[in-house]
Amino acid sequence: MTEAGIVVSWSMQAGDTMQIASIVERAGVPAMVKFALDTKATARQPIRYATFFLRGGWKGLPPAAANVPQPRPAAGTKPAHCGDPDCDEISRTREVEDDRGLRHLERCPDCHPASKGQAA
């Protein structure tokens, strides 16, 4: 946090220290620093103690895995094939039957490049 320009006192109760250690493991230091920077930017008074961030929101940070953006395929490449037996590996389409019994092809919702907002 000091490297990010946030200088605060880390003097606190043992229970607070344990909570912060738990948050570091769960959410990660980058998420904690980002939260502190965002909070400092909107604070009405100078923040002097790290416990301010602990009580103000660090406890509610999501697990680090939720913070990691999913890798997107490079432009012009397809995402990995989903492996579904109904999905064609080349076209990434599935043959489906509508309620009238007519069969047609639909994009695979799991691995077609145009699915889930991915660029083709």
Backbone torsions as a table, in degrees:
resi	resn	phi	psi	omega
1	MET	NA	-34.3	178.5
2	THR	-61.2	-40.8	178.2
3	GLU	-62.3	-27.8	179.1
4	ALA	-85.6	0.0	177.5
5	GLY	92.3	13.4	179.0
6	ILE	-109.4	108.0	-179.7
7	VAL	-111.3	113.3	-178.9
8	VAL	-136.1	163.7	175.8
9	SER	-79.8	137.0	177.7
10	TRP	-103.8	15.6	176.1
11	SER	-72.9	120.0	-176.6
12	MET	-159.8	172.4	177.5
13	GLN	-70.3	156.4	-179.7
14	ALA	-59.3	-37.3	179.2
15	GLY	-63.3	-37.7	177.4
16	ASP	-66.0	-40.5	178.3
17	THR	-61.2	-41.6	178.9
18	MET	-64.6	-40.5	178.2
19	GLN	-63.7	-42.6	179.9
20	ILE	-64.2	-41.6	177.7
21	ALA	-60.5	-39.5	178.7
22	SER	-66.0	-40.4	180.0
23	ILE	-68.0	-37.7	177.6
24	VAL	-59.1	-44.6	179.5
25	GLU	-66.8	-40.1	-175.1
26	ARG	-79.0	-50.6	-172.6
27	ALA	-100.5	-29.4	-179.8
28	GLY	93.5	151.3	-178.5
29	VAL	-63.4	-42.3	-179.5
30	PRO	-57.2	-39.6	179.2
31	ALA	-67.6	-37.5	179.4
32	MET	-66.9	-42.1	179.3
33	VAL	-66.2	-42.2	178.3
34	LYS	-59.8	-45.2	177.9
35	PHE	-60.1	-44.6	-179.1
36	ALA	-62.8	-42.1	178.7
37	LEU	-63.3	-44.5	179.1
38	ASP	-63.5	-40.2	-179.9
39	THR	-68.2	-43.6	-179.9
40	LYS	-60.8	-37.5	-178.0
41	ALA	-64.4	-26.4	-177.7
42	THR	-109.0	1.9	-178.5
43	ALA	-70.5	141.1	179.3
44	ARG	-82.6	-23.9	-179.9
45	GLN	-129.3	159.1	177.6
46	PRO	-59.9	142.1	178.0
47	ILE	-95.8	123.6	-174.5
48	ARG	-108.6	-19.5	-174.2
49	TYR	-129.1	140.7	178.2
50	ALA	-63.4	-26.7	179.5
51	THR	-63.4	-21.4	175.5
52	PHE	-58.9	-44.0	-179.9
53	PHE	-71.7	-35.8	179.1
54	LEU	-60.1	-50.1	-178.6
55	ARG	-77.0	-23.7	-176.2
56	GLY	-87.4	-7.1	178.1
57	GLY	161.8	-17.6	179.6
58	TRP	-57.0	-35.4	-179.1
59	LYS	-60.1	-28.7	-176.3
60	GLY	-95.2	4.4	-179.9
61	LEU	-64.4	140.3	179.3
62	PRO	-73.4	161.6	177.0
63	PRO	-57.7	150.8	-175.5
64	ALA	-57.4	-35.9	-179.1
65	ALA	-58.9	-31.7	178.8
66	ALA	-73.7	-20.8	-179.0
67	ASN	-85.0	-16.0	-175.4
68	VAL	-83.0	118.3	178.0
69	PRO	-66.3	142.8	178.6
70	GLN	-70.7	135.8	-179.9
71	PRO	-64.5	137.3	177.7
72	ARG	-100.9	144.1	178.2
73	PRO	-63.5	150.2	177.7
74	ALA	-63.5	153.7	-179.2
75	ALA	-55.6	133.2	177.5
76	GLY	86.6	-0.6	177.4
77	THR	-113.0	152.3	178.4
78	LYS	-89.2	150.5	172.4
79	PRO	-68.0	166.1	-179.6
80	ALA	-59.2	145.2	178.3
81	HIS	-63.9	138.7	-175.3
82	CYS	-72.4	-21.2	179.4
83	GLY	86.5	-0.9	178.7
84	ASP	-64.8	132.8	-178.1
85	PRO	-64.0	-22.4	178.8
86	ASP	-85.2	-8.8	-177.0
87	CYS	-95.1	127.3	176.5
88	ASP	-76.9	125.9	-174.8
89	GLU	-65.7	-29.1	-178.6
90	ILE	-81.3	-55.4	-175.0
91	SER	-86.3	-16.1	-177.6
92	ARG	57.3	41.7	176.4
93	THR	-122.4	161.0	177.7
94	ARG	-125.6	140.5	175.4
95	GLU	-86.3	122.5	-178.5
96	VAL	-125.3	158.4	179.6
97	GLU	-113.6	129.6	179.5
98	ASP	-84.5	-178.3	-175.9
99	ASP	-69.0	-10.8	175.9
100	ARG	-96.5	2.3	178.7
101	GLY	85.9	6.8	179.2
102	LEU	-86.9	135.9	-179.3
103	ARG	-99.1	141.4	177.4
104	HIS	-154.3	167.0	-179.4
105	LEU	-93.7	140.1	173.9
106	GLU	-129.5	151.1	175.2
107	ARG	-61.0	140.7	176.0
108	CYS	-68.7	124.3	-179.4
109	PRO	-69.9	-15.4	-177.0
110	ASP	-94.3	-33.5	-172.6
111	CYS	-137.1	1.8	176.6
112	HIS	-69.7	135.3	-176.8
113	PRO	-56.4	-28.9	-178.4
114	ALA	-87.9	-3.4	177.8
115	SER	-80.3	155.5	175.9
116	LYS	56.8	30.1	176.0
117	GLY	73.4	15.0	179.7
118	GLN	-82.1	146.9	178.1
119	ALA	-75.2	144.9	178.7
120	ALA	-77.7	NA	NA
